[in-house]
Amino acid sequence: MRLKQVWDNLYVGDIQAATTSSNMDIVSLIHQSPQFTSRHLHINMVDAREPKYFNIEQFLSVSAWIRPLRPTLIHCNEGKSRGPSMALYYLALNGHINSTSYYKAYADFKALYPDFMPNTGIREFMSSMWGELMFPSHRML
């Protein structure tokens, strides 16, 4: 089981950690239908090798749903790629790690979560869309 606290009330882990973390809000980034419940958010996110399978709305949904004063676990299947990537995004968006570039945020987050190994698809998506992820209100319609 992989479960690690990366910030106050923010944890990253794998699917096994999610099944044993009943006292936390849970964000599941796995391949299934999106569902909202009071303590569990499911985002249909495949661990793809191509960036075209990711979108900004996935990230915005998670950042809007997390309540900073409640313990929250962000998880994917193995706790290496999607879950940690979303935690990196959340921490950078909220000023807890360097947000000037994806690679600076990556370095800061890797120090917090050494098991971080983002797949090619999510890494390329985040690096190419970093400005829009950090400043979503500036998106062009």
Salt bridges, closest charged atoms under 4 A:
ASP25 OD1 - ARG39 NE 2.64
ASP25 OD2 - ARG67 NH2 2.81
ASP25 OD2 - ARG70 NE 3.11
GLU50 OE1 - LYS52 NZ 3.49
GLU57 OE2 - ARG139 NH1 2.86
GLU78 OE1 - LYS80 NZ 3.80
ASP115 OD2 - ARG2 NE 3.06
GLU132 OE1 - ARG139 NE 3.99
